[in-house]
Amino acid sequence: MTDIPRVGFVSLGCAKATVDSERILTRLRAEGYEVVGSYDEAHLVIVNTCGFIDAAVEESLAAIAEALDENGRVVVTGCLGARAEVIRERFPQVLAVTGPHAEEAVMAAVHAHLPRRHDPRLDLVPAGGIRLTPRHYAWLKISEGCNHRCTFCIIPALRGPLVSRDPGEVLAEAETLVRAGVRELMVIAQDTAAYGVDRRYRHGFWNGRPVRARITDLARALGSLGAWVRLHYVYPYPHVDELVELMAEGVVLPYLDVPLQHASPRILRAMRRPADAGDMLRRIESWRRTCPELTLRSTFIVGFPGETAQEFDALLEFLRAAGLDRVGAFAYSPVEGAAANALPGAVPEAVKQERLERLMAVQAEISARRLQRRVGTRTTAIVDAVAGDGLRLGRSPAEAPEIDGVIRIHGCDAAPGERVEVEITGADAHDLEARPLVPASTAPGV
């Protein structure tokens, strides 16, 4: 089978490095790569280096030089790889450099420079893994758990404290998804903006370069992959301002999903949430100055224990002042184990439902006004579904799939996953109407 990709391997250093080599070799074999014993047979060579003492460094550099001379296509990993600048300065032609115990980053480099052709007759799992979303978009989870103790939530009890994934691992997964046809990456976590706190923002390695475990650094790296990047569940920390700057630069989509929950300071304190609605309004104004095309989405809880009619009215006034583009709302429901269950002043169910209906009516008016402002504008839409002859359902950067409204594109024959340039021709409280500006057959893809 001449099309089987072949990899050569040079393993240096201590027993810990040997274990790293074994893990990489196991992954290579599991994915159908053939491991060969000579430079001539290999399509690519991996050199696992040591950098402990000067002699080990020289041995590693000599091994890299030999692999380049004999083969020419080299991926460097291991302890010396943590000093990527040393390797890059001496051997600028290496394909990638990663640090130690960086299995995912090494595999990402192999996938990028020696992709294995997927064979559906032999492979049980498709290249992008088994997913429940359409082929052109995917959820990308960057952490588990949460460090907050909101009184209405039991996520920390169920999933534990925040545990962030290694940035190299996240980016390797994202690359695999994009290669498998994903056109939109939806970044999720229980608290996306807290990514990396538990790791003290330590660097990981991706394609031979360090990437800090911080949401702004991760977002910038994800934005280089060519897919849309959409951020969900972004707690409004101060550094979210930096994310909005990335949105203004076009690095990630200008879409911010910030779960605010309420506007009354007393209720927010009872929820153990940030308790300054005035400051939130100022930040929203600032975000929109930085990124005028920003779409803001949030969620709110009505009927929280102790919520008075005046506090609910304050929430409605906040909505009118904030002018959020998209809003989801829920009537408070006790969850077993939640601290809020013990709070006094339970709101009757009928009152909760009446308040929920009032809030959604107010937001429908706001949403209708904001969508009407888009009529006559042009945007890029990604097609999600075929809804009929010449009718497609799509979304712009302002709409998240399965959550927000849709754009009904008339006179369009683009396939799901294609991007088309459209003009918005109509709007209601939730959805938009549009027409394509160019034939689908000439509309650009990713």
C-alpha positions as CSV (number, residue, x, y, z in Angstrom):
1,M,0.0,0.0,0.0
2,T,2.1,2.9,-1.3
3,D,-0.1,5.6,0.0
4,I,0.4,4.7,3.7
5,P,2.3,7.7,5.3
6,R,5.6,6.6,6.8
7,V,7.3,8.3,9.8
8,G,10.8,8.0,11.1
9,F,11.5,8.5,14.8
10,V,14.6,9.5,16.7
11,S,14.2,9.4,20.5
12,L,16.8,10.9,22.8
13,G,17.0,11.8,26.5
14,C,15.7,10.2,29.8
15,A,13.1,7.6,30.6
16,K,10.4,10.3,30.8
17,A,11.2,11.3,27.2
18,T,11.1,7.7,26.2
19,V,7.5,7.5,27.6
20,D,6.6,10.6,25.5
21,S,8.1,8.9,22.5
22,E,6.1,5.7,23.2
23,R,2.8,7.7,23.4
24,I,3.5,9.5,20.2
25,L,4.4,6.2,18.4
26,T,1.2,4.6,19.8
27,R,-0.9,7.4,18.4
28,L,0.9,7.2,15.0
29,R,0.3,3.5,14.7
30,A,-3.3,3.8,16.0
31,E,-4.0,6.4,13.3
32,G,-2.6,4.2,10.5
33,Y,0.9,5.7,10.1
34,E,3.7,3.3,9.5
35,V,6.8,3.8,11.6
36,V,10.0,3.0,9.6
37,G,13.7,2.6,10.6
38,S,15.5,4.6,7.9
39,Y,15.5,8.2,6.6
40,D,15.1,7.0,3.0
41,E,11.8,5.3,3.7
42,A,10.3,8.1,5.8
43,H,8.0,10.8,4.5
44,L,8.7,12.8,7.7
45,V,11.0,12.4,10.7
46,I,10.2,13.2,14.4
47,V,13.2,14.0,16.6
48,N,12.4,13.9,20.4
49,T,15.2,15.9,21.9
50,C,16.9,16.4,25.3
51,G,18.0,19.7,26.7
52,F,19.2,18.9,30.2
53,I,22.9,19.5,29.9
54,D,25.2,20.9,27.2
55,A,26.2,17.5,25.9
56,A,22.6,16.5,25.5
57,V,21.8,19.7,23.7
58,E,24.6,19.2,21.3
59,E,23.5,15.6,20.7
60,S,20.0,16.8,20.0
61,L,21.2,19.5,17.6
62,A,23.3,17.0,15.8
63,A,20.3,14.6,15.5
64,I,18.2,17.4,14.0
65,A,20.9,18.3,11.6
66,E,21.3,14.7,10.5
67,A,17.6,14.2,10.0
68,L,17.4,17.4,7.9
69,D,20.4,16.3,5.8
70,E,19.1,12.8,5.2
71,N,15.4,13.4,4.9
72,G,14.6,17.2,4.9
73,R,11.2,17.0,6.6
74,V,11.6,17.2,10.4
75,V,9.3,17.8,13.4
76,V,11.2,18.6,16.6
77,T,9.7,17.9,20.1
78,G,11.0,17.3,23.6
79,C,12.8,19.3,26.2
80,L,15.0,21.2,23.8
81,G,11.9,22.1,21.9
82,A,10.9,24.3,24.9
83,R,13.6,26.6,23.7
84,A,12.1,26.9,20.2
85,E,14.1,30.0,19.4
86,V,17.4,28.1,19.6
87,I,16.2,25.5,17.2
88,R,14.5,28.0,14.8
89,E,17.6,30.1,14.7
90,R,19.9,27.2,13.8
91,F,17.4,25.2,11.7
92,P,14.7,27.5,10.2
93,Q,13.6,24.8,7.8
94,V,12.2,22.5,10.4
95,L,8.5,21.9,9.9
96,A,7.4,22.4,13.6
97,V,8.8,22.7,17.1
98,T,7.0,21.6,20.3
99,G,8.0,21.3,23.9
100,P,8.1,18.2,26.1
101,H,5.0,16.0,26.8
102,A,3.2,17.6,23.8
103,E,1.7,14.6,22.2
104,E,-1.3,16.5,20.8
105,A,0.9,19.3,19.3
106,V,3.2,16.7,17.7
107,M,0.2,14.9,16.2
108,A,-1.2,18.2,14.9
109,A,2.1,18.9,13.2
110,V,2.1,15.4,11.6
111,H,-1.5,15.9,10.5
112,A,-0.6,19.3,9.0
113,H,2.5,18.1,7.1
114,L,1.7,14.5,6.4
115,P,-2.1,14.0,6.5
116,R,-3.4,10.5,6.3
117,R,-6.1,10.1,3.7
118,H,-9.3,9.0,5.4
119,D,-10.6,5.7,4.0
120,P,-14.3,5.1,5.0
121,R,-13.9,1.4,4.1
122,L,-11.2,1.0,6.7
123,D,-11.7,3.8,9.3
124,L,-14.4,3.4,11.9
125,V,-14.2,7.1,12.9
126,P,-14.3,10.1,10.5
127,A,-11.4,12.6,10.5
128,G,-13.4,15.1,12.6
129,G,-14.7,12.6,15.1
130,I,-18.3,11.7,15.7
131,R,-20.4,14.9,16.0
132,L,-24.1,15.6,16.5
133,T,-23.9,19.0,14.8
134,P,-24.0,19.6,11.0
135,R,-20.7,19.1,9.2
136,H,-19.9,22.8,8.9
137,Y,-20.0,23.9,12.5
138,A,-18.9,22.4,15.8
139,W,-18.7,23.0,19.5
140,L,-15.1,23.4,20.9
141,K,-15.0,22.9,24.7
142,I,-11.9,24.6,26.3
143,S,-12.5,23.7,30.0
144,E,-14.6,21.8,32.4
145,G,-16.1,22.9,35.7
146,C,-16.4,26.4,37.3
147,N,-14.9,28.3,40.2
148,H,-18.0,30.5,40.8
149,R,-20.6,29.6,43.5
150,C,-23.8,31.2,42.0
151,T,-26.6,30.3,44.4
152,F,-28.9,29.1,41.6
153,C,-26.4,26.7,40.1
154,I,-24.9,23.3,41.1
155,I,-22.5,23.0,38.2
156,P,-19.4,23.1,40.5
157,A,-20.9,20.2,42.5
158,L,-21.5,18.2,39.4
159,R,-18.4,19.0,37.4
160,G,-16.0,20.3,39.9
161,P,-13.8,23.4,39.8
162,L,-12.4,24.9,36.7
163,V,-10.0,22.7,34.8
164,S,-8.7,24.3,31.6
165,R,-7.4,22.2,28.7
166,D,-3.9,22.6,27.4
167,P,-3.9,25.3,24.6
168,G,-2.0,23.1,22.2
169,E,-4.5,20.3,22.7
170,V,-7.4,22.7,22.1
171,L,-5.8,24.2,18.9
172,A,-4.9,20.7,17.6
173,E,-8.5,19.7,17.9
174,A,-9.7,22.9,16.2
175,E,-7.3,22.2,13.3
176,T,-8.6,18.7,12.9
177,L,-12.2,20.0,12.9
178,V,-11.4,22.6,10.3
179,R,-9.6,20.1,8.1
180,A,-12.7,17.9,8.4
181,G,-14.9,20.6,6.9
182,V,-15.9,22.7,9.9
183,R,-16.5,26.4,9.0
184,E,-17.5,27.7,12.4
185,L,-16.0,26.9,15.8
186,M,-18.2,27.7,18.8
187,V,-16.0,28.0,21.8
188,I,-17.7,26.9,25.0
189,A,-17.1,26.3,28.7
190,Q,-19.0,27.0,31.9
191,D,-16.9,30.2,32.2
192,T,-15.1,30.8,28.9
193,A,-13.4,34.0,30.0
194,A,-11.8,32.3,33.0
195,Y,-9.9,29.9,30.7
196,G,-6.4,29.3,32.0
197,V,-6.8,30.7,35.5
198,D,-6.3,27.3,37.0
199,R,-3.1,26.8,34.9
200,R,-1.8,30.2,36.0
201,Y,-1.8,31.0,32.3
202,R,1.1,28.7,31.6
203,H,2.1,28.3,28.0
204,G,1.4,25.3,25.8
205,F,2.9,24.6,22.4
206,W,1.1,24.6,19.1
207,N,2.9,24.0,15.8
208,G,6.2,24.8,17.4
209,R,5.4,28.0,19.1
210,P,4.2,28.9,22.6
211,V,0.6,29.8,23.2
212,R,-0.4,31.2,26.6
213,A,-3.4,29.5,28.3
214,R,-5.4,32.7,28.3
215,I,-8.7,33.3,26.5
216,T,-7.4,36.3,24.5
217,D,-4.3,34.4,23.3
218,L,-6.3,31.3,22.5
219,A,-8.9,33.3,20.6
220,R,-6.2,35.0,18.5
221,A,-4.7,31.6,17.7
222,L,-8.1,30.1,16.8
223,G,-8.8,33.1,14.6
224,S,-5.9,32.2,12.4
225,L,-7.4,28.9,11.3
226,G,-9.8,30.4,8.6
227,A,-13.0,29.4,10.3
228,W,-15.5,31.6,12.1
229,V,-14.8,31.7,15.8
230,R,-17.8,32.4,18.1
231,L,-17.4,32.9,21.9
232,H,-20.2,31.7,24.3
233,Y,-20.7,32.0,28.0
234,V,-18.2,34.9,28.5
235,Y,-18.3,36.1,32.1
236,P,-17.7,39.9,32.0
237,Y,-14.2,40.1,33.5
238,P,-12.1,43.2,32.7
239,H,-10.0,41.4,30.1
240,V,-13.2,40.8,28.0
241,D,-12.4,44.3,26.7
242,E,-9.4,42.7,25.0
243,L,-11.7,40.1,23.3
244,V,-13.8,42.9,22.0
245,E,-10.7,44.5,20.5
246,L,-10.0,41.2,18.7
247,M,-13.6,41.3,17.4
248,A,-13.0,44.8,16.0
249,E,-9.9,43.5,14.3
250,G,-11.9,40.7,12.6
251,V,-9.9,37.9,14.4
252,V,-13.1,36.4,16.0
253,L,-16.7,37.0,15.3
254,P,-18.2,40.2,16.8
255,Y,-20.6,38.3,18.9
256,L,-20.5,38.3,22.7
257,D,-22.6,36.0,24.8
258,V,-22.5,37.4,28.4
259,P,-24.9,35.8,30.9
260,L,-25.9,38.7,33.1
261,Q,-28.8,37.1,35.0
262,H,-30.4,40.3,36.5
263,A,-30.0,44.0,37.0
264,S,-31.0,44.6,40.6
265,P,-28.0,44.9,42.9
266,R,-29.7,43.1,45.7
267,I,-30.8,40.2,43.6
268,L,-27.4,40.0,42.0
269,R,-25.8,39.8,45.4
270,A,-28.2,37.1,46.4
271,M,-27.2,35.2,43.3
272,R,-23.5,35.9,44.1
273,R,-23.1,37.6,40.7
274,P,-21.4,41.0,39.9
275,A,-23.8,43.6,41.3
276,D,-23.3,46.9,39.4
277,A,-25.8,47.2,36.5
278,G,-24.7,50.8,35.9
279,D,-21.1,49.7,35.4
280,M,-22.4,47.0,33.0
281,L,-24.2,49.6,30.9
282,R,-21.1,51.7,30.7
283,R,-19.1,48.7,29.6
284,I,-21.7,47.8,26.9
285,E,-21.4,51.3,25.6
286,S,-17.6,51.1,25.6
287,W,-17.7,47.7,23.8
288,R,-19.9,49.1,21.1
289,R,-17.6,52.1,20.6
290,T,-14.7,49.7,20.2
291,C,-16.7,47.3,17.9
292,P,-19.8,49.0,16.4
293,E,-20.9,45.8,14.6
294,L,-20.9,43.9,18.0
295,T,-23.9,41.6,18.7
296,L,-24.6,41.2,22.3
297,R,-26.6,38.2,23.8
298,S,-27.4,37.5,27.4
299,T,-29.7,35.4,29.6
300,F,-31.7,36.5,32.6
301,I,-33.6,34.8,35.5
302,V,-37.0,36.3,36.6
303,G,-38.8,35.3,39.8
304,F,-35.6,34.7,41.8
305,P,-36.4,34.3,45.5
306,G,-37.2,37.7,47.0
307,E,-37.5,39.5,43.7
308,T,-39.9,42.4,44.2
309,A,-42.1,44.1,41.5
310,Q,-39.7,47.1,41.7
311,E,-36.7,45.0,41.2
312,F,-38.3,43.3,38.2
313,D,-39.1,46.7,36.8
314,A,-35.5,47.7,37.2
315,L,-34.6,44.6,35.1
316,L,-36.9,45.8,32.3
317,E,-35.4,49.3,32.5
318,F,-31.9,47.8,32.2
319,L,-33.0,45.9,29.1
320,R,-34.4,49.0,27.5
321,A,-31.2,50.9,28.3
322,A,-28.8,48.2,27.2
323,G,-30.6,47.4,23.9
324,L,-29.2,43.9,23.8
325,D,-29.6,42.2,20.4
326,R,-30.5,38.7,21.7
327,V,-32.0,37.7,25.1
328,G,-33.0,34.4,26.6
329,A,-34.9,34.3,29.9
330,F,-36.1,31.7,32.4
331,A,-38.4,31.7,35.3
332,Y,-36.5,30.7,38.4
333,S,-36.8,27.0,39.2
334,P,-35.4,25.4,42.4
335,V,-32.6,22.9,41.7
336,E,-31.8,20.3,44.3
337,G,-28.7,21.2,46.1
338,A,-28.7,24.9,45.1
339,A,-28.1,27.5,47.9
340,A,-30.9,29.7,46.6
341,N,-33.5,27.2,47.7
342,A,-33.0,28.3,51.3
343,L,-33.6,32.0,50.5
344,P,-36.8,33.6,51.7
345,G,-39.5,35.3,49.6
346,A,-40.4,32.6,47.1
347,V,-42.2,34.1,44.1
348,P,-45.5,32.4,43.2
349,E,-45.4,30.5,39.9
350,A,-48.1,32.6,38.3
351,V,-46.1,35.7,39.1
352,K,-43.0,34.2,37.6
353,Q,-44.7,33.3,34.4
354,E,-46.3,36.8,34.1
355,R,-42.9,38.4,34.6
356,L,-41.3,36.1,32.1
357,E,-43.9,37.0,29.4
358,R,-43.5,40.7,30.1
359,L,-39.8,40.5,29.8
360,M,-39.9,38.6,26.6
361,A,-42.4,41.1,25.2
362,V,-40.2,44.0,26.0
363,Q,-37.2,42.2,24.5
364,A,-39.2,41.4,21.3
365,E,-39.7,45.1,20.8
366,I,-36.0,45.8,21.3
367,S,-35.0,43.0,19.0
368,A,-37.4,44.1,16.3
369,R,-36.0,47.6,16.3
370,R,-32.4,46.4,16.2
371,L,-33.0,43.9,13.4
372,Q,-34.9,46.6,11.4
373,R,-31.8,48.7,11.5
374,R,-30.0,45.9,9.5
375,V,-32.5,46.1,6.5
376,G,-30.6,47.4,3.5
377,T,-27.2,46.4,4.9
378,R,-24.9,43.7,3.4
379,T,-23.3,40.8,5.3
380,T,-21.8,37.4,4.9
381,A,-24.1,34.5,5.7
382,I,-23.3,30.8,6.1
383,V,-25.9,28.5,4.8
384,D,-27.3,26.0,7.4
385,A,-30.1,24.2,5.6
386,V,-32.1,23.9,2.4
387,A,-35.6,25.1,3.1
388,G,-37.1,24.8,-0.4
389,D,-36.4,25.5,-4.1
390,G,-34.3,28.6,-4.0
391,L,-34.7,29.2,-0.3
392,R,-31.9,28.7,2.2
393,L,-31.7,29.2,5.9
394,G,-28.5,30.8,7.0
395,R,-26.9,33.0,9.6
396,S,-24.5,36.0,9.7
397,P,-21.9,36.5,12.4
398,A,-24.7,38.0,14.5
399,E,-26.6,34.7,14.8
400,A,-25.5,31.6,16.7
401,P,-26.9,28.3,15.5
402,E,-29.6,26.6,17.5
403,I,-29.9,29.7,19.7
404,D,-30.7,32.8,17.7
405,G,-32.8,33.6,14.7
406,V,-32.1,32.8,11.1
407,I,-31.7,34.6,7.8
408,R,-34.1,33.3,5.1
409,I,-32.1,33.8,1.8
410,H,-34.4,33.9,-1.2
411,G,-33.1,33.0,-4.7
412,C,-30.2,31.1,-3.4
413,D,-29.0,27.6,-4.3
414,A,-25.9,27.4,-2.1
415,A,-25.2,24.2,-0.2
416,P,-25.0,23.9,3.6
417,G,-21.7,25.2,4.8
418,E,-21.1,27.6,2.0
419,R,-20.7,31.3,2.7
420,V,-22.6,33.8,0.5
421,E,-22.7,37.6,0.5
422,V,-26.3,38.8,1.0
423,E,-28.3,42.0,1.3
424,I,-30.8,42.1,4.2
425,T,-34.3,42.9,2.7
426,G,-36.6,42.5,5.7
427,A,-36.9,41.7,9.4
428,D,-39.3,40.7,12.1
429,A,-38.7,40.4,15.9
430,H,-36.5,37.3,15.5
431,D,-35.5,36.6,11.9
432,L,-34.3,38.3,8.7
433,E,-35.0,38.1,5.0
434,A,-32.2,38.4,2.4
435,R,-31.1,38.0,-1.2
436,P,-27.7,36.8,-2.4
437,L,-25.5,39.5,-4.0
438,V,-23.7,37.0,-6.3
439,P,-24.7,33.6,-7.6
440,A,-24.0,30.8,-5.1
441,S,-21.8,29.1,-7.6
442,T,-19.4,32.0,-7.4
443,A,-19.8,32.8,-3.7
444,P,-16.5,32.4,-1.8
445,G,-16.2,29.6,0.7
446,V,-13.9,29.7,3.8
